[in-house]
Amino acid sequence: MMASTFQGPANMLAMLLFCLSFMSLQWQIQGSTYEAQGRAGGKRTIALLDSLAILDTHSIFFAGLAARGHKLTYALATSPRVTLFEYGQPLYDNMVYFAPTTTVFTAPGLEGSQTLADFVAQGGNLIMAADVDMSDLTREIASEFGVDFDKKRTVVMDHFSHAPALDLKGLHTNVVSSNLIENEKILGPVAGRKGGAAPVVFRGVGHIVDPENILAVPILSGMSSTYSAAPLKEIPAPSLASARLTNAGTTLGLISGVQGRNNARATISGSLDFFSDAYFQHRLDTTGQLAGNELVALEMSKWAFGERGILRASNVTHHRADGSNPEHLLATKEKPDLPFSLFPDPELNRQSLVYRIKDDIIYSLVIEEYDADRGGWVPYQASDVQLEFVMLDPHIRTFLECVPETGRFWKLFKVPDNYGIFKFRILYRRPGLSVLAVNTQVSVRPFHHDEYERFIFSAFPYYASAFSMMAGFLVFGVALLYSKPQKGDREGKSLKKE
């Protein structure tokens, strides 16, 4: 009865120990570490709004998201029922923050600007729109991502490139800009001035981003005649003399994108009207064609929500050029005198792979890019992917060869004449693409005593000098020992003695 009682727990304990040991072994065998690679964007999207009227004024934008399969959830930013996290995990993959005038969050667990920063830090994507009358909370949220909006009561103006039909007060605050980023990973076919989109209309606040911020990219900037200022009064013909200039020219940011170190993305616009139906349907006065707001906004949202420009790596392999696999650091040996442990050999990783100095190695991996418009994961093609063989510092840095049909990248190189713990390291960072970081650790050993060359060609002069010295000494010794003195020499020596 007792045996049957404890049979179940004993089996469960044995199974648990086996699973833990297997997991430990799998961890040891796993040689490659994917420290950073992209994740295809999800479709769970929440829209936080200032008022539900935005659903009517911005219906085309939300309809475009729904047409791509996004499951939209609408909520007021001031609602006490808003929940972004459950058990420490985000409930949504993406967020549209169209609540520039919201001053405070009332829902439990939402703590000011840090809430949206935490959402992005846990892998969520964000599209955020500000406005001329934005609150301090909106400014704080933008500053969490390194975007600094211009001072209060400032607005973007342009007296040469504007939309008069939308500019009811004559301040030329509805500026027209075609200064889009020339990056197809971010804007797809509408990227750049030569893209398929017409100039866009923008009414809002400008911003600046630290030029040394490698995580941020300007998506839409002002024209050379665009500036940001606070008009002192309404006048029929504004000029620079009637305003206080704070930011101007092509360095004036209108829309910027930020990609975090976890590859989550935040897109920040200084204009809520940029996404409105009125601006989507506005026809430019100069050409009569529709403004490019709709095309740019929807293409930009594909990048912002991880539907484009996501990289991942797989099938990382390395072996000798002759096809043989590297050695293991130590052979498995039974040690019956050691106590039982879930972590066998904690001091040593017996699965560590070892190459020899001056071995010829082939390293390869498969890199894929996610593009929803092309059906999902497709082979990535590039000629600038670099491989580094690193021990503290890179000993080898070389470009990988690409097979376009499969997305396979490979390289044949010789192990340097230095031994220690090395890493195959790939750190691929390009604007518009998710960061790809892959590390694979191996060991490099010196030659064994029986692997060195018997004779080295460059040492032949030293060999010759050594053998010639031995031969000379032998000849001298033989001559000294076996040569007889002449008769005259003996008589001379005897006379001296007398």
C-alpha positions as CSV (number, residue, x, y, z in Angstrom):
1,M,0.0,0.0,0.0
2,M,2.8,2.3,0.9
3,A,4.7,1.5,-2.3
4,S,1.7,2.3,-4.4
5,T,1.2,5.5,-2.5
6,F,4.6,6.9,-3.3
7,Q,4.9,5.4,-6.8
8,G,3.3,8.4,-8.5
9,P,5.3,11.1,-6.8
10,A,8.5,9.2,-7.4
11,N,7.8,8.9,-11.1
12,M,6.9,12.6,-11.3
13,L,10.2,13.5,-9.5
14,A,12.2,11.3,-11.9
15,M,10.5,12.8,-14.9
16,L,11.1,16.3,-13.6
17,L,14.8,15.5,-13.1
18,F,15.1,14.1,-16.6
19,C,13.4,17.2,-18.1
20,L,15.7,19.5,-16.2
21,S,18.8,17.6,-17.3
22,F,17.6,17.5,-20.9
23,M,17.0,21.3,-20.8
24,S,20.5,21.8,-19.4
25,L,22.0,19.6,-22.1
26,Q,20.0,21.5,-24.8
27,W,21.2,24.8,-23.4
28,Q,24.8,23.6,-23.6
29,I,24.4,22.3,-27.2
30,Q,22.8,25.5,-28.3
31,G,25.8,27.4,-29.6
32,S,24.3,30.4,-31.2
33,T,22.8,33.3,-29.3
34,Y,20.3,35.5,-31.1
35,E,20.7,38.6,-29.0
36,A,18.6,40.8,-31.2
37,Q,16.3,39.9,-34.1
38,G,13.0,41.2,-35.3
39,R,9.5,39.9,-34.6
40,A,6.8,40.2,-37.1
41,G,4.2,42.7,-36.0
42,G,1.0,41.5,-34.4
43,K,-2.6,42.5,-35.2
44,R,-3.9,43.4,-31.7
45,T,-4.1,47.2,-31.8
46,I,-5.6,49.6,-29.3
47,A,-6.4,53.3,-30.2
48,L,-6.4,55.7,-27.3
49,L,-8.3,58.8,-28.3
50,D,-9.1,62.3,-26.9
51,S,-12.7,61.9,-28.0
52,L,-14.8,59.4,-29.9
53,A,-15.4,62.0,-32.6
54,I,-11.9,61.2,-33.9
55,L,-13.4,57.9,-35.2
56,D,-15.4,60.0,-37.6
57,T,-12.7,62.6,-38.5
58,H,-10.0,59.9,-39.0
59,S,-12.1,57.0,-40.3
60,I,-10.0,56.4,-43.5
61,F,-6.9,55.8,-41.5
62,F,-8.6,53.3,-39.1
63,A,-10.3,51.6,-42.0
64,G,-6.9,51.1,-43.7
65,L,-5.6,49.4,-40.6
66,A,-8.7,47.2,-40.3
67,A,-8.3,46.2,-44.0
68,R,-4.8,44.8,-43.2
69,G,-6.2,42.6,-40.5
70,H,-5.7,44.7,-37.4
71,K,-8.2,43.9,-34.6
72,L,-8.8,47.5,-33.4
73,T,-9.9,48.3,-29.9
74,Y,-11.0,51.9,-29.2
75,A,-10.9,53.6,-25.9
76,L,-10.7,57.1,-24.4
77,A,-7.3,57.9,-23.0
78,T,-9.0,59.2,-19.8
79,S,-11.1,56.1,-19.3
80,P,-10.6,54.4,-16.0
81,R,-11.1,51.0,-17.6
82,V,-8.1,51.1,-20.0
83,T,-5.9,48.1,-19.4
84,L,-2.6,47.7,-21.3
85,F,-1.0,44.9,-19.2
86,E,-2.1,41.8,-17.6
87,Y,0.1,39.7,-15.4
88,G,3.0,41.9,-16.5
89,Q,2.5,41.2,-20.2
90,P,1.1,43.6,-22.8
91,L,-2.4,42.9,-24.0
92,Y,-1.8,44.6,-27.4
93,D,0.9,44.5,-30.0
94,N,0.3,48.0,-31.3
95,M,-1.0,51.3,-30.1
96,V,-2.4,54.4,-31.9
97,Y,-2.2,57.3,-29.5
98,F,-4.4,60.1,-30.8
99,A,-4.9,61.9,-27.5
100,P,-2.6,64.9,-27.6
101,T,-4.7,67.0,-25.2
102,T,-5.0,64.4,-22.5
103,T,-3.5,65.7,-19.3
104,V,-3.6,62.6,-17.1
105,F,-4.4,58.9,-17.2
106,T,-7.1,57.8,-14.7
107,A,-6.9,54.0,-15.2
108,P,-5.2,52.0,-12.5
109,G,-1.7,51.0,-13.4
110,L,-1.2,53.8,-16.0
111,E,1.5,56.1,-14.6
112,G,1.9,59.0,-16.9
113,S,4.4,59.0,-19.8
114,Q,6.3,56.0,-18.4
115,T,3.3,53.8,-19.2
116,L,3.8,54.2,-23.0
117,A,7.5,53.9,-22.6
118,D,7.0,50.6,-20.8
119,F,4.6,49.4,-23.5
120,V,7.3,49.9,-26.1
121,A,10.0,48.5,-23.8
122,Q,8.0,45.2,-23.7
123,G,7.9,45.0,-27.5
124,G,4.8,47.1,-28.4
125,N,4.7,49.4,-31.3
126,L,3.4,53.0,-31.2
127,I,2.0,55.6,-33.5
128,M,1.6,58.9,-31.7
129,A,0.2,62.2,-33.0
130,A,0.6,65.6,-31.2
131,D,-1.2,68.9,-31.9
132,V,-0.7,72.6,-31.4
133,D,-2.7,72.4,-28.1
134,M,-0.9,69.4,-26.8
135,S,-0.6,68.8,-23.1
136,D,2.5,68.5,-21.0
137,L,1.8,64.7,-20.8
138,T,2.1,64.4,-24.6
139,R,5.4,66.3,-24.5
140,E,6.7,64.0,-21.8
141,I,5.7,60.9,-23.8
142,A,7.6,62.2,-26.8
143,S,10.7,63.0,-24.8
144,E,10.8,59.4,-23.5
145,F,11.7,58.5,-27.1
146,G,14.2,61.4,-27.6
147,V,11.8,63.7,-29.5
148,D,11.6,67.3,-28.3
149,F,8.7,69.3,-29.5
150,D,9.1,73.1,-30.0
151,K,8.0,75.5,-27.4
152,K,4.4,76.1,-26.5
153,R,2.3,78.3,-28.8
154,T,4.6,77.6,-31.7
155,V,3.4,76.2,-35.0
156,V,5.0,75.2,-38.3
157,M,4.6,77.8,-41.0
158,D,5.6,78.2,-44.7
159,H,4.8,81.2,-46.8
160,F,5.9,79.6,-50.0
161,S,4.6,76.1,-49.8
162,H,1.2,75.9,-48.1
163,A,-2.4,74.9,-48.7
164,P,-4.5,78.1,-48.9
165,A,-7.8,76.2,-49.0
166,L,-7.2,74.8,-45.5
167,D,-5.6,78.0,-44.1
168,L,-8.6,79.9,-43.0
169,K,-6.7,82.4,-40.8
170,G,-4.1,83.2,-43.4
171,L,-1.2,82.3,-41.2
172,H,0.1,79.7,-43.7
173,T,0.2,77.0,-41.0
174,N,-1.0,74.2,-43.4
175,V,2.4,73.6,-44.9
176,V,3.0,71.3,-47.9
177,S,6.1,69.2,-47.9
178,S,7.6,66.6,-50.1
179,N,10.8,66.1,-48.0
180,L,10.2,62.4,-47.3
181,I,12.9,60.0,-46.3
182,E,14.3,58.0,-49.2
183,N,14.1,54.7,-47.5
184,E,11.8,52.0,-49.0
185,K,11.9,49.9,-45.9
186,I,10.0,52.7,-44.1
187,L,7.8,54.2,-46.7
188,G,7.7,51.5,-49.4
189,P,7.0,52.7,-52.9
190,V,6.3,56.3,-51.8
191,A,9.8,56.9,-50.3
192,G,11.6,60.0,-51.3
193,R,10.8,62.9,-53.7
194,K,10.6,60.5,-56.6
195,G,8.2,58.2,-54.9
196,G,4.7,57.5,-55.9
197,A,3.1,59.9,-53.4
198,A,2.2,63.5,-53.9
199,P,3.4,66.1,-51.4
200,V,1.7,65.9,-48.0
201,V,-0.1,68.6,-46.0
202,F,0.9,69.1,-42.4
203,R,-0.5,71.3,-39.6
204,G,1.0,71.1,-36.2
205,V,4.2,71.4,-34.2
206,G,7.7,70.8,-35.3
207,H,10.3,68.9,-33.3
208,I,14.0,68.2,-33.2
209,V,15.9,64.9,-32.6
210,D,19.5,64.6,-31.5
211,P,21.5,64.0,-34.7
212,E,23.7,61.6,-32.8
213,N,20.7,59.4,-31.8
214,I,21.3,56.3,-33.9
215,L,17.9,54.9,-32.9
216,A,15.9,57.7,-34.6
217,V,15.3,58.5,-38.3
218,P,13.5,61.6,-39.8
219,I,10.5,60.4,-41.9
220,L,9.1,63.8,-42.9
221,S,11.0,67.1,-42.6
222,G,10.2,70.6,-43.6
223,M,11.1,72.3,-46.8
224,S,13.9,74.9,-47.1
225,S,11.3,77.7,-46.5
226,T,9.5,76.0,-43.6
227,Y,10.0,77.3,-40.1
228,S,8.5,76.9,-36.6
229,A,7.5,80.1,-34.7
230,A,4.9,81.6,-32.4
231,P,2.9,84.2,-34.4
232,L,2.4,87.4,-32.3
233,K,-0.8,88.3,-34.0
234,E,-2.9,87.5,-37.0
235,I,-1.8,89.6,-39.9
236,P,-2.7,89.2,-43.6
237,A,0.9,88.8,-44.8
238,P,3.0,87.1,-42.2
239,S,6.7,87.5,-42.4
240,L,9.7,86.5,-40.4
241,A,9.6,89.9,-38.7
242,S,6.2,89.1,-37.1
243,A,7.4,85.9,-35.5
244,R,10.0,84.5,-33.2
245,L,12.0,82.0,-35.1
246,T,12.9,78.8,-33.2
247,N,13.5,76.0,-35.8
248,A,13.7,76.2,-39.6
249,G,14.6,74.5,-42.8
250,T,15.1,70.9,-43.7
251,T,16.3,70.2,-40.1
252,L,12.8,70.9,-38.9
253,G,11.3,67.5,-38.0
254,L,7.6,66.9,-38.7
255,I,7.4,63.1,-38.3
256,S,10.1,60.9,-36.9
257,G,10.5,57.2,-36.2
258,V,12.4,55.6,-33.3
259,Q,13.4,52.0,-33.2
260,G,14.3,50.7,-29.7
261,R,17.1,48.4,-28.9
262,N,14.5,45.7,-28.6
263,N,13.4,46.4,-32.2
264,A,10.1,47.9,-31.1
265,R,9.1,51.0,-33.0
266,A,7.6,54.4,-32.1
267,T,6.5,56.8,-34.8
268,I,5.8,60.4,-33.6
269,S,4.0,63.0,-35.6
270,G,3.6,66.6,-34.6
271,S,0.2,66.8,-36.4
272,L,-3.0,64.9,-35.6
273,D,-4.6,66.5,-38.7
274,F,-2.1,64.7,-40.9
275,F,-4.1,61.5,-40.4
276,S,-7.5,63.1,-40.8
277,D,-10.0,62.4,-43.6
278,A,-9.9,66.1,-44.6
279,Y,-6.2,66.0,-45.3
280,F,-6.4,62.6,-46.9
281,Q,-9.0,64.0,-49.4
282,H,-7.5,67.4,-49.9
283,R,-6.4,68.3,-53.4
284,L,-3.3,70.4,-53.8
285,D,-3.9,73.8,-55.3
286,T,-0.8,73.7,-57.6
287,T,-1.5,70.4,-59.3
288,G,-5.0,69.5,-58.4
289,Q,-4.0,66.0,-57.3
290,L,-4.8,64.4,-54.0
291,A,-2.3,65.1,-51.2
292,G,-0.1,62.1,-50.4
293,N,-1.2,61.9,-46.7
294,E,-3.2,58.7,-47.1
295,L,-0.5,56.8,-49.0
296,V,2.3,58.1,-46.7
297,A,0.4,57.4,-43.5
298,L,-0.7,53.9,-44.4
299,E,2.8,52.9,-45.7
300,M,4.4,54.4,-42.7
301,S,2.1,52.5,-40.4
302,K,3.2,49.2,-42.0
303,W,6.8,49.9,-40.9
304,A,5.6,51.3,-37.5
305,F,3.6,48.1,-36.7
306,G,6.3,45.7,-37.8
307,E,4.8,44.7,-41.2
308,R,7.9,45.6,-43.1
309,G,11.7,45.7,-42.4
310,I,11.9,42.9,-39.9
311,L,15.0,40.6,-40.1
312,R,15.5,37.2,-38.5
313,A,18.4,34.7,-38.7
314,S,18.2,30.9,-38.7
315,N,20.3,27.8,-39.6
316,V,23.5,29.1,-38.2
317,T,26.3,26.6,-39.1
318,H,30.0,26.5,-39.1
319,H,32.5,23.7,-40.0
320,R,35.9,23.1,-41.5
321,A,36.3,23.7,-45.2
322,D,36.8,20.0,-45.8
323,G,33.4,19.3,-44.3
324,S,34.6,17.9,-41.0
325,N,33.0,19.2,-37.8
326,P,34.9,20.9,-35.0
327,E,36.1,18.9,-32.0
328,H,34.5,19.0,-28.6
329,L,36.4,20.6,-25.8
330,L,36.5,17.5,-23.6
331,A,35.3,14.0,-24.1
332,T,32.6,12.7,-21.9
333,K,34.0,10.8,-18.9
334,E,32.1,9.0,-16.2
335,K,32.9,10.3,-12.7
336,P,31.2,7.9,-10.2
337,D,32.8,9.6,-7.2
338,L,31.0,12.9,-7.8
339,P,27.6,13.5,-6.1
340,F,24.5,13.6,-8.3
341,S,23.7,17.0,-9.7
342,L,21.2,18.5,-12.1
343,F,24.1,20.5,-13.6
344,P,26.8,18.0,-14.6
345,D,30.2,19.5,-14.9
346,P,29.3,23.1,-13.9
347,E,32.8,24.3,-14.4
348,L,33.1,23.0,-18.0
349,N,30.9,23.1,-21.1
350,R,31.8,19.8,-22.7
351,Q,29.8,20.8,-25.8
352,S,32.1,23.7,-26.5
353,L,33.4,23.4,-30.1
354,V,37.1,23.7,-30.8
355,Y,38.9,24.7,-33.9
356,R,42.7,24.8,-34.5
357,I,44.7,27.8,-35.4
358,K,45.0,28.3,-39.2
359,D,42.0,26.0,-39.9
360,D,39.9,26.9,-42.9
361,I,36.3,27.5,-41.7
362,I,33.0,28.0,-43.5
363,Y,30.4,30.0,-41.6
364,S,26.9,30.4,-42.9
365,L,23.4,31.5,-41.8
366,V,20.0,32.3,-43.4
367,I,18.6,35.8,-43.1
368,E,15.0,36.5,-43.9
369,E,13.0,39.7,-44.1
370,Y,9.4,40.0,-43.2
371,D,7.3,42.0,-45.7
372,A,3.5,41.6,-45.4
373,D,3.0,43.0,-49.0
374,R,5.2,40.1,-50.3
375,G,3.4,37.4,-48.4
376,G,5.5,37.2,-45.2
377,W,9.1,36.0,-44.8
378,V,11.2,36.3,-47.9
379,P,15.0,35.8,-48.5
380,Y,16.9,38.9,-47.6
381,Q,19.4,40.2,-50.2
382,A,22.3,42.4,-49.3
383,S,26.0,42.8,-50.0
384,D,27.0,44.6,-46.8
385,V,26.4,42.0,-44.1
386,Q,29.7,41.7,-42.1
387,L,31.0,38.8,-40.0
388,E,33.5,39.4,-37.2
389,F,35.7,36.7,-35.6
390,V,36.2,38.3,-32.2
391,M,38.3,37.7,-29.1
392,L,38.1,41.0,-27.2
393,D,38.7,42.8,-30.5
394,P,37.8,41.6,-34.0
395,H,40.7,39.5,-35.4
396,I,38.8,39.1,-38.7
397,R,36.2,41.4,-40.3
398,T,34.8,40.4,-43.7
399,F,31.7,40.6,-45.8
400,L,29.5,37.6,-46.3
401,E,28.7,36.2,-49.7
402,C,24.9,36.1,-50.5
403,V,22.8,33.6,-52.3
404,P,19.8,35.7,-53.3
405,E,17.5,32.7,-54.0
406,T,17.7,31.3,-50.5
407,G,18.9,34.2,-48.4
408,R,21.9,32.2,-47.3
409,F,25.0,34.2,-46.3
410,W,28.4,32.4,-46.1
411,K,32.1,33.0,-45.9
412,L,35.3,30.9,-46.1
413,F,38.2,32.2,-44.0
414,K,41.3,31.1,-42.1
415,V,41.4,31.0,-38.3
416,P,44.0,33.5,-37.1
417,D,47.2,32.4,-35.5
418,N,46.0,33.2,-32.0
419,Y,44.2,30.9,-29.6
420,G,41.5,31.5,-27.0
421,I,37.7,32.0,-26.7
422,F,36.3,33.5,-29.9
423,K,32.9,34.5,-31.2
424,F,31.4,34.5,-34.6
425,R,29.6,37.9,-34.4
426,I,27.1,39.5,-36.7
427,L,25.8,43.0,-35.8
428,Y,23.7,44.3,-38.7
429,R,22.1,47.7,-38.1
430,R,20.6,49.6,-41.1
431,P,18.0,52.4,-41.1
432,G,14.5,51.0,-41.5
433,L,15.5,47.5,-40.7
434,S,15.4,45.7,-37.3
435,V,18.7,45.2,-35.7
436,L,20.1,41.7,-36.2
437,A,22.7,40.4,-33.7
438,V,23.9,36.8,-33.7
439,N,26.8,35.5,-31.6
440,T,28.3,32.0,-31.7
441,Q,31.0,31.1,-29.3
442,V,33.8,28.6,-30.2
443,S,37.3,27.9,-28.9
444,V,40.6,28.0,-30.8
445,R,43.5,25.8,-29.7
446,P,47.2,25.9,-30.8
447,F,48.8,23.0,-32.6
448,H,49.4,19.8,-30.7
449,H,53.1,18.9,-30.4
450,D,52.7,16.3,-33.2
451,E,51.0,18.7,-35.5
452,Y,53.8,21.2,-36.1
453,E,55.8,20.9,-39.3
454,R,58.9,18.8,-38.9
455,F,61.1,21.3,-40.8
456,I,60.2,24.9,-41.5
457,F,61.5,26.2,-44.8
458,S,62.3,29.7,-43.4
459,A,64.5,28.1,-40.7
460,F,66.8,26.2,-43.2
461,P,69.7,28.7,-42.7
462,Y,69.6,28.0,-38.9
463,Y,69.4,24.3,-39.5
464,A,72.5,24.6,-41.9
465,S,74.4,26.6,-39.3
466,A,73.7,24.1,-36.6
467,F,74.7,21.1,-38.6
468,S,77.8,22.9,-40.1
469,M,78.9,23.7,-36.5
470,M,78.5,20.1,-35.5
471,A,80.4,18.9,-38.6
472,G,83.2,21.4,-38.0
473,F,83.5,20.4,-34.4
474,L,83.6,16.7,-35.4
475,V,86.4,17.4,-38.0
476,F,88.3,19.4,-35.5
477,G,88.1,16.7,-32.8
478,V,89.2,14.0,-35.2
479,A,92.1,16.1,-36.5
480,L,93.2,16.9,-32.9
481,L,92.9,13.4,-31.6
482,Y,94.3,11.4,-34.5
483,S,97.0,13.7,-36.0
484,K,100.6,12.9,-35.1
485,P,103.2,15.7,-34.5
486,Q,106.1,16.0,-36.9
487,K,109.7,14.7,-36.1
488,G,111.3,18.2,-36.1
489,D,108.7,19.5,-33.6
490,R,109.6,16.6,-31.1
491,E,113.4,17.3,-31.3
492,G,112.9,21.0,-30.8
493,K,110.8,20.4,-27.7
494,S,113.5,18.0,-26.2
495,L,116.3,20.5,-26.6
496,K,114.3,23.2,-24.8
497,K,113.8,20.8,-21.9
498,E,117.6,20.2,-21.7
